Amino acid sequence: MTASPLDSSLSLIFDLDGTLADTAPDLCATLNVVLAAAGRASVPESDVRGLIGGGALVLLERGLKLTGGPVPAHEMQHLYDHFLAHYEAHIADHSVLWPGLADQLDQLREEGVKLAVCTNKIERLTLRALDELGLAPYFPVVIAGDTLPVKKPDAEPLLEAVRRLDGTLTRAIMIGDSETDVDAAAAAGIPSICVSFGYPGRPLADIAATKFIDHYDQLPEAVNAILIRS
């Protein structure tokens, strides 16, 4: 990373699915296992990528809607439990880090930048995924979808992440892949960087991020531009 004002006063908060890693293959595989158990058709991975965002329950609800509609509450709970159990056992069979991420995290850690994860994935799955993907050592603070009473796009998960990092809002940036991440950042009053290669859920032109990047090699420039502007 080039010379910049990156130091221990800066907090970078990353989303997980679609931002740190391409987790769609394992989410898709799990969704289709559960849909098959419900007597539903499979959903192609290309379509599942557009359904991700909001956590496992939301993904399952969207998958059911796409393949015939919702199920009764008692059956939904059974399918959700099935989803969580299967996904936890296969959480990183095919998931991979996005190109360039590992090098950037190494450099950020060397610079002393504070790093956190803020995701709507439930905590036990988040911690398992971070561990399986080799990311756990980089992130001393993890705010998951069930860590607090609210989740993104509410501001509180980001505010709590900054508090736990002993950071400040004036030196914090959210890095995500969707409108949910960008809206959470706006609600918290901090800038955002949106990666173009994740699971945005809608056209990138409709997402009001502060900066966009197409590869993690572009992260230093985007962070520096935000810091200089602020």
N, C-alpha and C positions, 0 to 999 in steps of 0.2 A: 504494500500500500504506500502511496506517495506521502511525502511530508504533509502533515495536516494538523488541525487542532484536535485530533483524536486522542483522548486520554481518559483517565478514570472518572472524569466528571460527566462523560457521555454515557447515556443509557440507550441501547438498541434492543427493541422488543420484537421478537419474531413470532409470526404464526407458524404452525407446524405443517399440516397437510397442504400440499401444493406450494408451500413457501420454502421450507427447509428440505423437503423431500417429495419425490413423486410416489405417493402412497396409494394412488388409484388402483394399481393392479391387485393389491391385497384387499382393498375395500370392495372392489368389483367382485372378486372371487367369493368373498364372504357373503355379499349381498345375494349373489346367485345361488349359493348353497341354501340360504334361508328362503329365498323365493321358491326354489325347488321343493323344499319341505312344505311350503304352503300351497303347492300345486300350481305355481305360477311359472310363466316363461322366463327365460334368462334375459338379461339386459346387456347389450354389448358394452364393452369397456368405454368406447367412444361416447356413449350416452351417459354412462355412470359418471364420467368426468364432469358433466354438466349438472349432476345431482348433488355433488359433494359440497358441503358447507353447512355448518350449523350443528354438527355432531352426528353420531351413529343413529340416533332415533329419527332425526330428520331425514337422513339418507334412506333409512328403511321405509319411512312413510312415503317418501317420493318414489321409491322403487315399487311399492305396492300400488300407489296411485297410477303409475305408468303401466302396470301389468294387470289392471282389473279393478282397482279401487281399494279402499280401506277395509280392514277386518274388525270384528268385535274386539272390545277392549281386552278381554281375557286372553284372546288369541294373540293380540298384539303384544302383550307382555311376554307371552311364551316365545314369540318370534324374536323379540328384542333380546331376551335372555340368551337365546340360541345364537343370535348375531354376536353378542359380546363374547360369549365363550369361544366360538369358532375364530373370531378375529384375534382375540388375545393369543390363541395358540398358533396363529399364522400371521402375526402382525407385520413381519418384515421378511416374508418368504421371497417377495419380488420387489419390495419397495427399495428405492435407491435415492441417495442424495443428488440434488441437482448439480450439474457441472460447475466447478469453480467454488462451490460453497466451502468445502473443507479448508482450502487455502485462505479464504477470507476470514473464516473463524479463527484460524491459527494466528493470523496477523492481528485481528482485533484483540484477541486475548493477550498477545505480546504487547500491544499498545496499552493494555490495562482497561479497555472499554468494558463497561458493565453490560452483561448479556442476560436476557430473560426470554422465556417462551410464554406466549399468551395464546391459548387455543380453546376452541369449544369442544374439543375431544375430552372425554371424561378422564379424570386424573390417573387412574390405574393404567389405562391404556396409553395415555400420554407418556408416563414414566417408562412403561415397557417399551414403547416405540423409540424413545430417545436412547434408551440403553441398547436396544438391539441395533440401532443405526449408528452407534458410536458417538452420539451427540451429547450424552448426559454430562460429561466433564466440562463442557463449555457453558452450561446454563445452571448457575446456582439457584436461580429463581424460576419457578414454573407455576403459572396460573392456568388451571384447566377449566373445563366447562362446568365442573361441579365443585370447584374450590371455594367459590363465593355463591351467594344466593342469586346472583345475576351473571350473565355472560355477554360477550360481544354481540351486538354493537353497543351495549351499555359501556359507558366510560370507566366504570369502577374496576374491571379487571386490569386495565392498563394503569390506572392510578395506583392500584395496589402493587402492581409489578414495580413501578417506579419507587414506591415507598420501600418495598423489600430490598431493592437494590441500593437504598440510601442515595437515590438520584434526585434530580430536579426536573420539573416539567419543561423548563426552558432549555434543557440539554437532553431531551429524549426524542426518539424517533421510532415510529411503528413501521415494521416491514411485513407486508402481507401480500395476498394474491387476490383479494376480493373486496367487494363493496362493504362487507361486514367489517373487515379490518380497517378500511379507510374511514368508515363512519364512526367506528369506535375511537380512532385517533382524533377525528374532528371533535367528537363529544368531549374528549379529554383535553382538547386544546393543544395537541402536539402534531407536528407534520408527519407525513406518511410516504413511504416508498412502496410502490406496487410492482411486483414481478409480473411479467407478461406471459410467463410459461406455466402458471398454476391453474387453478380452477376458479375463474372469476365469477362464473354464474350469469354474467351478462356482458355485453360488449365493453371492452376496455375504454372506449370513448365516452361511456356513460359513468365511469368511475372517476371521481374527483380527487385522485391522489396528488400529493405535492410533486412527486417525481415517479417516473417509470423506469424500469431497467429490463433489458432483454437477456442478460447474462450476469452472473455474479461478479464477473470481472469489472462490471460497471458500477458496482456498489460503492467503492471509495469515492468516485467522482460525484455520485448522487448525494452521498452523505456530506461531502465537503461543500457542495453547492448549497445545500440546506443550511449548513452551519454558517457559511459566509453570509448568506442572505439574512439570517436571523441576527 
